[in-house]
Amino acid sequence: MSAGYPYRTRRSRPSRSAEAQVERPRSHAAIPVAIVLAAIGLYVGRYSVLLPILVGVVLLYAGAGFLSTRLNPLSPHFYLTRKPSWTAIGVVFLAAFLLFYAGYEMWLVHYGPLLPHL
């Protein structure tokens, strides 16, 4: 090589351990939504005991979907760059089980009717 050619500088790729240390963004957006849905479910429990349980089923289904994005590599959402945080998944499941328990307690103490009066 002659002195006239500029030397190529090689850009080194960061090591895998450095890539593993980079924190990927996690979303906590489901937490306030789960809390609001739990409050709505508790409120509508006075119209029908089944409504909190129905809202709990919806939250349980959403929590399972969020959990699938974190654990299931066959899910298309597994490869998203921003996933729900473990805290958000836990709050969604906790809200669902809270509504199941509240519906059961409402049923035991006859807080509201089984079916709404139309």
C-alpha distances in whole Angstrom, upper triangle without the diagonal:
4,7,8,7,10,10,12,15,17,21,23,26,29,31,34,36,35,36,39,40,40,43,44,47,50,53,56,58,60,62,64,65,66,68,70,71,72,74,75,76,78,80,81,82,86,86,85,84,82,79,78,77,76,73,72,72,69,67,67,66,63,62,62,59,58,57,56,53,52,53,53,50,51,52,50,51,49,46,47,45,48,51,54,54,56,59,59,60,62,64,64,66,68,70,70,72,74,75,76,78,80,81,82,84,85,87,89,90,91,89,89,90,88,88,88,91,90
4,5,6,9,10,13,16,19,23,25,28,31,33,36,38,37,38,41,42,41,45,46,48,52,54,58,59,62,64,66,66,68,70,71,72,74,76,77,78,80,82,82,84,87,87,87,86,84,81,79,79,78,75,74,74,71,69,69,68,65,64,64,61,60,60,58,55,54,55,55,52,54,55,53,53,51,48,49,46,49,52,56,56,58,60,61,62,64,66,66,68,70,71,72,74,76,77,78,80,82,83,84,86,87,89,91,92,93,91,90,92,90,89,89,92,92
4,6,8,9,13,15,18,22,24,28,30,32,36,38,36,37,41,41,40,44,45,47,51,53,57,58,61,62,64,65,67,69,70,71,73,75,76,77,79,80,81,83,86,87,86,85,83,80,79,78,77,74,74,73,71,69,69,67,65,64,64,61,59,59,58,55,54,55,55,52,54,55,53,53,51,48,48,46,49,52,55,55,57,59,60,61,63,65,65,67,69,70,71,73,75,76,78,79,81,82,84,85,86,88,90,91,92,90,90,91,89,89,89,92,91
4,6,9,12,15,18,21,24,28,31,33,36,38,36,37,41,41,40,43,44,46,50,52,56,57,60,62,63,64,66,68,69,70,72,74,74,76,78,79,80,82,85,85,85,84,82,79,78,77,76,73,73,72,69,68,68,66,64,63,63,60,58,59,57,54,53,55,55,52,54,54,52,52,50,47,47,45,48,51,54,54,57,59,59,60,63,64,65,66,68,70,71,73,74,75,77,79,80,81,83,85,86,87,89,90,91,89,88,90,88,88,87,90,90
4,6,9,12,15,18,21,24,27,30,33,35,33,34,37,38,37,40,41,43,47,49,53,54,57,59,60,61,63,65,66,67,69,71,71,73,75,76,77,79,82,82,81,81,79,76,74,74,73,70,69,69,66,64,65,63,60,60,59,57,55,55,54,51,50,51,51,48,50,50,48,48,47,43,44,41,44,47,51,51,54,56,56,57,60,61,61,63,65,66,67,69,71,72,74,75,77,78,80,81,82,84,86,87,88,86,85,86,85,84,84,87,86
4,6,9,12,15,18,21,24,27,30,32,30,31,34,35,34,37,38,40,44,46,49,51,53,55,57,58,59,61,63,64,66,67,68,69,72,73,74,76,79,79,79,78,76,73,71,71,70,67,66,66,63,61,62,60,57,57,57,54,52,52,51,48,47,49,49,46,48,48,46,46,44,41,41,38,41,44,48,48,50,52,53,54,56,58,58,60,62,63,64,66,68,69,71,72,74,75,77,78,79,81,83,84,85,83,82,83,82,81,81,84,84
4,6,9,13,15,19,22,24,27,29,27,28,32,32,31,35,36,38,42,44,48,49,52,54,55,56,58,60,61,62,64,66,67,68,70,72,72,74,77,78,77,76,74,71,70,69,68,65,65,64,62,60,60,58,55,55,54,52,50,50,49,46,45,46,46,43,45,46,44,44,42,39,39,37,40,42,46,46,48,50,51,52,54,56,56,58,60,61,62,64,66,67,68,70,72,73,75,76,77,79,81,82,83,81,81,82,80,80,80,83,82
4,6,9,12,15,19,21,24,26,25,25,29,29,28,32,32,35,38,41,44,46,48,50,52,53,54,57,58,59,60,63,63,64,67,68,69,71,74,74,73,73,70,68,66,66,64,62,61,60,58,56,56,55,52,51,51,48,46,47,45,42,41,43,43,40,42,42,40,40,39,35,36,33,36,39,42,43,45,47,48,48,51,53,53,55,57,58,59,61,62,64,65,67,68,69,71,73,74,76,77,79,79,77,77,78,77,76,76,79,79
4,6,9,13,15,18,21,23,21,22,25,26,25,29,29,32,35,38,42,43,46,47,49,50,52,54,55,56,58,60,61,62,64,66,67,68,71,72,71,70,68,66,64,63,62,59,58,58,56,54,54,52,50,49,48,46,44,44,43,40,39,40,41,38,40,40,38,38,36,33,33,31,34,36,40,40,42,44,45,46,48,50,50,52,54,55,56,58,60,61,62,64,65,67,68,70,71,73,75,76,77,75,74,76,74,74,74,77,77
4,6,9,12,15,18,20,18,19,22,23,23,26,27,30,33,36,39,41,43,45,47,48,49,51,53,54,55,57,59,59,61,63,64,65,69,69,68,67,65,63,61,60,59,57,56,55,53,51,51,49,47,46,45,43,41,41,40,37,36,37,37,34,37,37,35,35,33,30,31,28,31,34,37,37,39,41,42,43,45,47,48,49,51,52,53,55,57,58,59,61,63,64,66,67,68,70,72,73,74,72,72,73,71,71,71,75,74
4,6,9,12,15,17,15,16,19,20,19,23,23,26,29,32,36,37,40,41,44,44,46,48,49,50,52,54,55,56,58,60,61,62,65,66,65,64,62,59,57,57,56,53,52,52,49,47,47,46,43,42,42,40,38,38,37,34,32,34,34,32,34,34,33,32,30,27,27,25,28,30,33,33,36,38,38,39,42,43,44,45,47,49,50,52,53,55,56,58,59,61,62,64,65,67,68,70,71,68,68,70,68,68,68,71,71
4,6,9,12,14,12,13,16,17,17,21,22,25,28,31,34,36,39,40,42,43,44,46,48,49,50,53,54,54,56,58,59,61,64,64,64,62,60,58,56,55,54,52,51,50,48,46,46,44,42,41,40,38,36,36,35,32,30,32,32,30,32,33,31,31,29,26,26,24,27,29,32,32,33,36,37,37,40,42,42,44,45,47,48,50,51,53,54,56,57,59,60,62,63,65,66,68,69,67,67,68,66,67,67,70,70
4,6,9,11,10,10,13,15,14,18,18,21,25,28,31,33,35,37,39,40,41,43,45,46,47,49,50,51,53,55,56,57,60,61,60,59,57,54,52,52,51,48,47,46,44,42,42,41,38,37,37,35,32,32,31,28,27,28,29,26,29,29,28,27,25,22,23,20,23,25,28,28,30,33,33,34,36,38,39,40,42,44,45,46,48,49,51,52,54,55,57,58,60,61,63,64,65,63,63,65,63,63,63,67,66
4,7,8,6,7,10,11,11,15,16,19,22,26,29,31,33,34,37,38,39,41,43,43,44,47,48,49,51,53,54,55,58,59,58,57,55,53,50,50,49,46,45,45,43,40,40,39,36,35,35,33,30,30,30,27,25,26,27,25,28,28,27,26,24,21,22,19,21,23,26,26,27,30,31,31,33,35,36,38,39,41,42,44,45,47,48,50,51,53,54,56,57,59,60,62,63,61,61,62,61,61,61,65,65
4,5,5,6,9,10,11,15,16,20,23,26,29,32,33,35,37,38,39,41,43,44,44,47,48,49,51,53,54,55,58,59,58,56,54,52,50,49,49,46,44,44,42,40,39,39,36,34,34,33,30,29,29,26,24,25,26,24,27,28,27,26,23,21,22,20,22,24,26,25,27,29,31,31,33,35,36,37,39,41,42,43,45,47,47,49,51,52,53,55,56,58,59,61,62,60,61,62,60,61,61,65,65
4,5,5,6,9,10,13,14,18,20,24,27,29,31,32,35,36,36,38,41,41,42,44,46,46,48,50,51,52,55,56,55,53,51,49,47,46,45,43,41,41,39,37,36,35,33,31,31,29,27,26,25,23,21,21,23,20,24,25,24,23,20,18,20,18,20,21,24,23,24,26,28,28,30,32,33,34,36,38,38,40,42,43,44,45,47,49,50,52,53,55,56,58,59,57,58,59,57,58,58,62,62
4,5,5,6,9,12,14,18,20,23,26,29,30,31,34,35,35,37,40,40,41,43,45,45,47,49,50,51,54,55,54,52,51,49,46,45,45,43,41,41,39,37,36,35,33,31,31,30,27,26,26,23,21,21,23,22,25,26,26,25,21,20,21,19,20,21,23,22,22,25,27,27,28,31,32,33,34,37,38,39,40,42,43,44,46,48,49,50,52,54,55,57,58,56,57,58,57,57,58,61,62
4,5,5,7,10,13,16,19,22,25,28,30,30,33,35,35,37,39,40,40,43,45,45,46,49,50,51,54,55,54,52,51,49,46,46,45,43,41,41,39,37,36,36,33,31,31,30,27,26,27,24,21,23,25,23,27,27,26,25,22,20,21,18,19,21,23,21,23,25,27,27,29,31,32,33,35,37,38,39,41,43,44,45,47,48,50,51,53,54,55,57,58,56,57,58,57,57,58,61,62
4,5,5,9,10,14,16,20,23,25,27,28,31,32,32,34,37,37,38,41,42,42,44,46,48,48,52,53,52,50,48,46,44,43,43,40,38,38,36,34,33,33,30,29,28,27,24,24,24,21,19,20,22,20,23,23,23,21,18,16,17,14,16,17,20,19,21,23,24,25,27,29,30,31,33,35,36,37,39,40,42,43,45,46,48,49,51,52,54,55,56,54,55,56,54,55,55,59,59
4,5,8,9,13,15,19,21,24,25,26,29,30,30,32,35,35,36,39,40,40,42,44,46,46,50,51,49,48,46,44,41,41,40,38,36,36,34,32,31,31,28,26,26,25,22,21,21,19,16,17,20,18,22,22,22,20,17,16,17,14,16,16,18,17,18,21,22,22,24,26,27,28,30,32,33,34,36,38,39,40,42,44,45,46,48,49,51,52,54,52,52,54,52,53,53,57,57
4,6,9,12,14,18,20,23,25,26,29,30,30,32,34,35,36,38,40,40,42,44,45,46,49,50,49,48,46,44,42,41,41,38,36,37,35,32,32,32,29,27,27,26,23,22,23,21,18,20,22,21,25,25,24,22,19,18,18,16,16,17,19,17,18,20,22,23,24,26,27,28,30,32,33,34,36,38,39,40,42,44,45,46,48,49,51,52,53,52,52,54,52,53,53,57,57
4,6,9,12,16,18,21,23,24,27,28,29,30,33,33,34,36,38,39,40,42,44,45,48,49,48,47,45,43,40,40,40,37,35,36,34,31,31,31,28,26,27,25,22,22,22,19,17,19,22,21,24,23,23,20,18,17,16,13,13,15,17,16,17,19,21,22,23,25,26,28,29,31,32,34,35,37,38,40,41,43,44,46,47,49,50,52,53,51,51,53,51,52,52,55,56
4,6,9,12,15,18,20,20,23,24,25,26,29,30,31,33,34,35,37,39,40,41,44,45,45,43,42,39,37,37,36,33,32,32,30,28,28,28,25,23,24,22,19,19,20,17,15,17,20,20,23,22,21,18,16,15,14,11,11,12,14,12,14,16,17,18,20,21,23,24,26,27,29,30,32,33,35,36,37,39,41,42,43,45,47,48,49,47,47,49,48,48,48,52,52
4,6,10,13,15,17,19,21,22,23,25,27,28,29,31,32,33,35,37,38,39,42,43,42,41,39,37,35,35,34,31,30,30,28,25,25,25,22,20,21,20,16,17,17,14,13,15,18,17,20,19,18,15,13,12,11,7,7,9,11,10,13,15,15,17,19,20,21,23,25,26,27,29,30,32,33,35,36,38,39,41,42,44,45,47,48,45,46,47,46,46,46,49,50
4,7,10,12,14,16,18,19,20,22,24,25,26,28,29,30,32,34,35,36,40,40,40,39,37,35,32,32,32,29,28,28,26,23,24,23,20,19,20,18,15,16,17,14,13,16,18,18,21,19,18,15,14,13,11,8,6,7,9,9,12,13,13,15,17,18,19,21,23,24,25,27,28,30,31,33,34,35,37,39,40,42,43,44,45,43,43,44,43,43,43,46,47
4,7,9,11,12,15,16,17,19,21,21,22,25,26,27,29,31,32,33,36,37,36,35,34,31,29,29,28,25,24,24,22,19,20,20,17,15,17,15,12,13,15,12,11,14,17,17,20,18,17,13,13,13,11,9,6,5,5,5,9,10,9,11,14,14,15,17,19,20,21,23,24,26,28,29,30,32,34,35,36,38,40,41,41,39,39,41,40,40,40,43,43
4,6,8,9,12,12,13,15,17,18,19,21,23,24,26,27,28,30,33,34,33,32,31,28,26,26,25,22,21,22,20,17,18,18,15,14,16,14,11,13,15,12,12,16,18,19,21,18,17,14,14,14,11,10,6,6,5,5,9,9,8,10,13,13,13,16,17,18,19,22,22,23,25,27,28,29,31,33,33,35,37,38,39,36,36,38,37,37,37,40,40
4,6,6,8,10,11,12,14,15,16,18,20,21,23,24,26,27,30,31,31,30,29,26,23,24,24,20,19,21,18,15,17,18,14,13,16,15,11,13,16,14,14,17,20,21,23,20,20,16,17,18,15,14,10,9,6,6,9,7,5,9,11,10,11,14,15,15,17,19,19,21,23,24,25,27,29,30,30,33,34,35,36,33,34,35,34,35,34,38,38
4,6,7,7,9,11,12,13,15,17,18,19,21,22,24,25,28,29,29,28,27,24,22,23,22,18,18,19,17,14,16,17,13,13,16,15,12,15,17,15,15,19,21,22,24,20,20,16,17,18,15,15,11,10,8,9,12,10,7,10,13,11,11,14,15,14,16,19,19,20,23,24,24,26,28,29,29,32,34,35,35,32,32,34,33,33,32,35,35
4,6,5,6,9,10,10,12,14,15,16,18,20,21,22,25,26,26,25,23,21,18,19,18,15,15,16,13,10,13,13,10,9,13,12,9,12,15,14,14,18,19,21,22,19,19,16,17,19,16,16,13,11,8,9,11,9,6,8,10,8,7,11,12,11,13,16,16,16,19,21,21,22,25,26,26,28,30,31,32,29,29,30,29,29,29,32,33
4,5,5,6,9,10,11,12,14,15,17,19,20,21,24,26,25,24,23,21,18,19,19,15,15,17,15,11,14,15,12,11,15,15,12,14,17,16,16,19,21,24,25,22,23,19,20,22,19,19,15,13,10,10,11,8,5,8,9,6,7,10,10,9,12,15,14,15,18,19,19,21,24,24,25,27,29,30,30,28,28,30,29,29,29,32,33
4,5,5,6,9,10,11,12,14,15,16,18,20,23,24,24,24,23,20,17,19,19,15,15,18,15,13,16,17,14,14,17,17,15,17,20,19,20,23,25,27,28,25,25,21,23,24,21,21,17,16,13,13,14,12,9,12,13,9,10,13,13,11,14,16,15,16,19,20,19,21,24,24,24,27,29,29,29,27,27,29,28,29,28,31,31
4,5,5,6,9,10,11,12,14,15,16,18,21,22,22,21,20,17,15,17,16,12,13,15,12,10,13,14,11,12,16,15,13,16,19,18,19,22,23,26,27,23,23,20,21,23,21,21,17,16,13,14,15,13,10,12,13,10,9,12,13,10,12,15,15,14,17,19,18,20,23,23,23,25,28,28,28,25,25,27,26,26,25,28,28
4,5,5,6,9,10,10,12,14,15,16,20,21,20,19,18,15,13,14,14,10,10,12,10,7,10,12,10,10,13,14,12,15,17,17,18,21,22,25,26,23,23,20,21,24,21,22,19,16,13,13,14,12,9,10,10,7,5,9,9,6,8,12,11,11,14,16,15,17,19,20,20,23,25,25,26,23,23,25,24,24,24,27,28
4,5,5,6,9,10,11,12,14,15,18,20,20,19,19,16,13,15,15,12,12,15,13,10,13,15,13,13,17,17,16,18,21,21,21,24,26,28,29,26,27,23,25,27,24,25,21,19,15,16,16,13,11,12,12,8,8,11,10,7,10,12,11,11,14,15,14,16,19,19,19,22,24,24,25,22,22,24,24,24,24,27,28
4,5,5,6,9,10,11,12,14,17,18,18,18,18,15,12,15,15,11,12,15,13,11,15,16,14,15,19,19,18,20,23,23,24,26,28,30,31,27,28,25,26,28,26,26,23,21,17,18,19,16,13,15,15,12,11,14,13,10,12,15,13,12,16,17,15,17,20,20,19,22,24,24,24,21,21,23,23,23,22,25,25
4,5,5,6,9,10,10,12,15,16,16,15,15,11,9,12,11,7,9,11,10,8,12,13,12,13,16,17,16,19,21,21,23,25,26,29,29,26,26,23,25,27,25,26,23,21,17,18,19,17,14,14,15,11,10,12,12,8,9,12,11,10,13,15,13,14,17,18,17,20,22,23,22,20,19,21,20,20,19,22,23
4,5,5,6,9,10,11,14,15,15,14,14,11,8,10,11,8,8,11,11,9,12,14,13,13,17,18,17,19,22,22,23,25,27,30,30,27,28,25,27,29,27,28,25,22,19,19,19,16,14,14,14,10,9,11,10,6,7,10,8,7,10,12,10,11,15,15,15,17,19,20,20,17,17,19,19,19,19,22,24
4,5,5,6,9,10,12,14,15,14,15,12,9,13,13,10,11,15,14,12,15,18,17,17,20,21,21,23,25,26,27,29,30,33,34,30,31,28,30,32,30,31,27,25,21,22,21,19,17,18,17,13,13,14,13,9,11,13,10,9,13,14,11,13,16,16,15,18,20,19,19,16,16,19,19,20,19,21,23
4,5,5,6,9,11,12,12,13,13,10,8,12,11,9,11,14,13,12,15,17,16,17,21,21,21,23,26,26,27,30,31,34,34,30,31,28,30,32,30,31,28,26,22,23,23,21,18,19,19,16,14,16,15,11,12,14,12,10,13,15,12,13,16,16,15,17,20,20,19,16,15,17,17,17,16,19,19
4,5,5,6,10,10,10,10,10,7,4,8,8,6,8,11,11,10,13,15,15,16,19,20,20,22,24,25,27,28,29,33,32,29,30,28,30,32,30,32,28,26,23,23,23,21,18,18,18,15,13,14,13,10,10,12,10,7,10,12,9,9,13,13,12,14,17,17,16,14,13,15,14,15,14,17,19
4,6,5,8,10,10,9,11,8,6,9,11,9,10,14,14,13,16,18,18,19,21,23,23,24,27,28,29,31,32,35,35,32,33,31,32,35,33,34,31,28,25,25,24,22,20,20,19,16,15,16,14,11,11,12,9,7,10,11,7,8,12,11,10,13,15,15,14,11,11,14,14,15,15,18,20
4,5,6,8,10,10,12,9,8,12,13,11,13,16,16,16,19,21,20,21,24,25,25,27,30,30,32,33,35,38,38,35,35,33,35,37,35,36,32,30,27,27,27,25,22,23,22,19,18,19,17,14,15,16,13,11,14,14,11,11,15,14,12,15,17,16,15,12,11,14,15,15,13,16,18
4,5,5,7,8,9,6,7,10,11,10,12,15,15,15,18,20,20,21,24,25,25,27,29,30,32,34,34,37,37,34,35,32,34,37,35,36,33,31,28,29,28,26,24,24,23,20,19,19,19,15,15,16,14,11,13,15,11,10,14,14,11,13,17,16,14,11,9,11,12,12,10,13,14
4,5,5,5,7,6,6,9,10,10,12,14,15,16,18,20,20,21,24,25,26,27,30,31,32,34,34,38,37,34,36,33,35,38,36,38,34,32,29,29,29,26,24,24,23,20,19,19,18,15,14,15,13,9,11,12,8,7,11,11,8,10,13,12,11,8,7,9,10,10,10,13,15
4,6,7,10,9,9,12,14,14,15,18,19,19,21,23,24,25,27,29,30,31,33,35,36,37,38,41,41,38,39,37,39,42,40,41,38,35,32,33,32,30,28,27,26,24,22,23,21,18,18,18,16,13,15,15,11,10,13,12,8,11,13,12,10,6,5,8,10,10,9,11,14
4,7,9,8,10,12,13,13,16,18,18,20,22,23,24,26,28,29,30,32,33,35,36,38,38,41,41,38,39,37,39,41,40,41,38,36,33,34,33,31,29,29,28,25,23,24,23,20,19,20,18,15,16,17,14,12,14,14,11,12,15,14,11,9,6,7,8,8,5,8,10
4,5,6,8,10,10,12,14,15,16,18,19,21,22,24,25,27,28,30,31,33,35,36,36,39,38,36,37,35,37,40,38,40,37,35,32,33,32,30,28,27,27,24,22,22,21,18,17,18,16,13,13,15,12,9,12,13,9,9,13,13,10,9,6,5,5,5,5,8,11
4,6,6,7,9,11,12,13,15,17,17,19,21,22,24,26,27,28,30,32,33,34,34,38,37,34,36,34,36,39,38,39,36,34,30,31,30,28,26,25,24,22,20,20,19,16,15,15,14,10,10,11,9,6,8,9,6,6,10,11,9,8,6,6,5,7,9,12,15
4,6,5,6,9,10,11,13,14,15,17,19,20,21,23,24,25,27,29,31,31,31,35,34,31,33,31,33,36,35,37,34,31,29,30,29,27,25,24,23,21,19,18,18,16,13,14,14,10,9,12,10,7,9,11,9,9,13,14,12,11,9,9,6,7,9,13,15
4,5,5,6,8,10,11,12,14,15,17,18,20,21,23,24,26,27,29,30,30,34,33,30,31,29,31,34,33,35,32,29,26,28,27,26,23,22,22,20,17,17,17,14,12,14,13,9,10,12,10,8,11,13,11,11,15,16,14,13,10,10,9,9,9,13,14
4,5,5,6,9,10,10,12,14,15,16,18,20,21,22,24,26,27,28,29,32,32,29,30,28,30,33,31,33,30,27,24,25,24,22,20,19,19,16,14,14,14,10,9,10,9,5,7,9,7,6,9,11,9,11,14,15,14,12,11,12,11,12,12,16,18
4,5,5,6,9,10,10,12,14,15,16,18,20,21,22,24,26,26,27,30,30,27,29,27,29,32,31,33,30,27,24,25,23,22,20,19,18,17,14,13,13,11,8,9,9,6,5,8,8,6,8,11,10,11,14,16,15,14,13,13,11,12,14,18,19
4,5,5,6,9,10,11,13,14,15,17,19,20,21,23,25,26,26,29,28,25,27,25,27,30,29,31,29,26,23,24,24,23,20,19,19,17,14,14,15,12,9,11,12,9,9,12,12,9,12,15,14,14,17,19,18,16,15,15,12,12,13,17,18
4,5,5,6,9,10,11,12,14,15,16,18,20,21,23,24,25,28,27,24,26,24,25,28,27,29,26,23,20,22,21,20,17,16,16,14,11,12,13,10,7,10,11,7,9,12,11,10,13,15,14,16,19,20,19,17,16,16,15,15,15,19,20
4,5,5,6,9,10,10,12,14,15,16,18,20,21,22,23,26,26,23,25,23,24,27,26,28,25,22,19,20,19,18,16,14,14,12,9,9,10,7,4,7,8,5,6,9,10,9,12,14,14,15,18,19,19,18,17,18,16,17,18,21,23
4,5,5,6,9,10,11,12,14,15,16,19,20,21,21,24,24,21,23,21,23,26,25,27,25,22,19,21,20,19,17,15,15,14,11,10,12,10,7,9,11,9,8,12,13,11,13,16,16,17,19,21,21,20,19,19,17,17,18,22,23
4,5,5,6,9,10,11,12,14,15,17,19,20,20,23,22,19,21,19,21,24,23,25,22,19,17,19,19,18,15,14,15,14,10,10,13,10,8,11,13,11,11,15,15,14,16,19,19,19,22,24,23,22,21,21,19,19,19,23,23
4,5,5,6,9,10,10,12,14,15,17,18,19,22,22,19,20,18,20,23,21,23,20,17,14,16,15,15,12,10,11,10,6,7,9,7,5,9,10,9,10,14,14,14,16,19,19,20,22,24,24,22,22,22,21,21,21,25,26
4,5,5,6,9,10,10,12,14,16,16,17,20,20,18,20,18,19,22,21,23,21,18,15,16,15,15,13,10,11,11,7,6,9,8,5,8,11,10,10,13,15,14,16,19,19,20,22,24,24,23,23,23,21,22,23,27,28
4,5,5,6,9,10,11,13,15,15,15,18,18,15,17,15,17,20,19,22,20,17,15,17,16,17,14,11,13,13,10,9,12,12,9,12,14,13,13,17,18,17,19,22,22,23,25,27,27,26,25,25,23,23,24,28,28
4,5,5,6,9,10,11,13,14,15,18,17,14,15,13,15,18,17,19,16,13,11,14,14,14,11,9,11,11,8,9,12,11,9,13,15,14,15,18,19,19,21,23,24,25,27,29,29,27,26,27,25,25,25,29,29
4,5,5,6,8,10,11,12,13,17,17,14,16,14,14,18,17,19,16,13,10,11,10,11,9,6,8,9,6,6,9,10,8,11,13,14,14,17,18,19,20,23,24,25,27,29,29,28,27,28,26,26,27,31,32
4,5,5,6,9,10,10,11,14,14,12,14,12,13,16,16,19,17,13,12,13,12,14,12,8,10,12,9,8,12,13,11,13,16,16,16,19,20,20,22,24,25,26,28,30,31,30,29,29,27,28,29,32,33
4,5,5,6,9,10,10,13,12,9,11,9,10,14,13,16,14,11,10,13,13,14,12,9,12,14,11,11,15,15,13,16,19,18,19,22,23,23,25,27,28,29,31,33,33,32,31,31,29,29,30,33,34
4,5,5,7,9,10,13,14,11,12,9,10,13,12,14,12,8,6,9,9,11,9,6,10,11,9,10,13,14,13,16,18,18,19,22,23,24,25,28,29,30,32,34,34,32,32,33,31,31,31,35,35
4,5,5,6,8,11,13,10,13,10,10,13,13,15,13,10,8,9,8,11,10,7,9,12,10,10,13,15,14,16,18,19,19,22,24,24,25,28,29,30,32,34,34,33,33,34,32,32,33,37,37
4,5,5,5,8,9,7,10,8,7,11,12,14,14,10,10,12,12,15,13,10,13,15,13,13,17,18,17,18,21,22,22,24,26,27,28,30,31,32,34,36,37,36,35,35,33,33,34,38,38
4,6,6,8,9,7,8,5,4,8,8,11,10,7,8,10,11,14,12,10,14,16,14,15,18,19,18,20,23,24,24,27,28,29,30,32,33,34,36,38,39,37,37,37,35,35,36,40,40
4,6,8,11,9,11,8,6,9,10,11,10,7,8,9,9,12,12,10,12,15,14,14,17,19,19,20,23,24,24,27,29,29,31,33,34,35,37,39,40,38,38,39,37,37,38,42,42
4,6,9,9,11,10,7,11,12,14,14,11,11,12,11,15,15,12,14,17,16,16,19,21,20,21,24,25,25,27,29,30,31,33,35,35,37,39,40,39,39,40,37,38,39,43,43
4,5,6,9,9,6,10,12,15,15,12,13,15,14,18,17,14,17,20,18,18,21,23,21,23,26,26,26,29,31,31,32,35,36,36,38,41,41,40,40,40,37,38,39,43,43
4,5,8,8,6,8,11,14,15,13,15,17,17,20,20,17,20,23,21,21,24,26,25,26,29,30,30,32,34,35,36,38,40,40,42,44,45,44,43,43,41,41,42,46,46
4,6,9,7,9,12,16,17,15,17,19,19,23,21,19,22,24,22,22,26,27,25,27,30,30,30,33,35,34,35,38,39,40,42,44,44,43,43,43,40,40,41,44,44
4,5,5,8,10,14,14,12,14,17,17,20,19,16,20,22,19,20,23,24,23,25,28,28,27,30,32,32,33,36,37,37,40,42,42,41,40,40,37,37,38,42,41
4,5,6,8,12,13,12,14,17,19,21,20,18,21,23,21,22,25,26,24,27,30,29,30,33,34,34,36,38,39,39,42,44,44,43,41,42,39,39,39,43,42
4,5,5,9,9,8,11,14,15,18,16,15,18,20,18,19,22,23,22,24,27,27,28,30,32,32,34,36,37,38,40,42,42,40,39,40,37,37,38,41,41
4,6,9,10,8,11,13,14,17,16,14,18,20,18,19,22,23,23,25,27,28,28,31,33,33,34,37,38,39,41,43,43,42,41,42,39,39,40,43,43
4,6,9,9,12,14,16,19,18,17,21,22,21,22,25,26,26,28,31,31,32,34,36,36,38,40,41,42,44,46,46,45,44,45,42,42,43,46,46
4,6,6,10,13,15,18,16,16,19,21,20,21,24,25,25,27,29,30,31,33,34,35,37,39,40,41,43,45,45,43,42,43,41,41,41,44,44
4,6,10,12,15,17,16,17,20,21,21,23,25,26,26,29,30,31,32,35,36,37,39,40,41,43,45,46,47,45,44,45,43,43,43,46,46
4,7,9,12,14,13,14,17,18,17,20,22,22,23,26,27,28,30,32,33,34,36,37,38,40,42,43,44,41,41,42,41,40,40,44,44
4,6,9,11,10,10,14,15,14,16,19,19,20,22,24,25,26,28,29,31,32,34,35,37,39,40,41,39,38,39,38,38,38,41,41
4,7,8,6,7,10,11,11,13,15,16,17,19,20,21,23,25,26,27,29,31,32,33,35,37,37,35,35,36,35,35,35,39,39
4,5,5,6,9,10,11,13,14,16,17,19,20,22,23,25,26,27,29,30,32,33,35,36,37,35,35,37,36,36,37,40,41
4,5,5,6,9,10,11,12,14,15,17,18,20,21,22,24,26,27,28,30,32,33,34,36,34,34,36,35,36,36,40,41
4,5,5,6,9,10,10,12,14,15,16,18,20,21,22,24,26,26,28,30,31,32,34,32,32,34,33,34,34,38,39
4,5,5,6,9,10,11,12,14,15,17,19,20,21,23,24,26,27,29,30,31,32,30,30,32,31,32,32,35,36
4,6,5,6,9,10,11,13,14,16,17,19,20,21,23,24,26,27,29,31,31,30,30,31,30,31,31,35,36
4,5,5,6,9,10,11,12,14,15,16,18,20,21,22,24,26,27,28,30,28,29,30,29,30,31,34,36
4,5,5,6,9,10,10,12,14,15,16,18,20,21,22,24,25,26,28,26,26,28,27,28,28,32,33
4,5,5,6,9,10,11,13,14,15,17,19,20,21,23,25,26,27,25,25,26,25,26,26,30,31
4,5,5,6,9,10,11,12,14,15,17,18,20,21,23,25,25,24,24,26,24,25,26,30,31
4,5,5,6,9,10,10,12,14,15,16,18,20,21,22,24,22,23,25,24,25,26,30,31
4,6,5,6,9,10,10,12,14,15,16,18,20,21,22,20,20,22,21,22,23,26,28
4,5,5,6,9,10,11,13,14,15,17,19,20,21,19,19,21,19,20,21,25,26
4,5,5,6,8,10,11,12,14,15,17,18,20,19,19,21,19,21,22,26,28
4,5,5,6,9,10,10,12,14,15,16,18,16,17,19,18,20,21,25,27
4,5,5,6,8,10,10,12,14,15,16,14,14,16,15,17,18,21,23
4,5,5,6,9,10,11,12,15,15,14,15,16,14,16,18,22,24
4,5,5,6,9,10,11,12,14,13,15,16,15,18,19,23,25
4,5,5,6,8,10,11,12,10,12,14,14,16,17,20,23
4,5,5,6,9,10,10,9,10,11,10,13,14,17,20
4,5,5,6,9,10,10,11,12,11,14,16,20,22
4,5,5,6,8,8,11,13,13,16,17,20,23
4,5,5,6,5,7,9,10,13,14,16,20
4,6,5,7,7,8,8,11,13,16,19
4,6,8,10,11,11,15,17,19,23
4,5,9,11,12,15,17,18,22
4,6,7,9,12,13,15,18
4,7,9,12,12,14,18
4,7,9,9,10,14
4,5,6,8,11
4,7,9,12
4,7,9
4,6
4
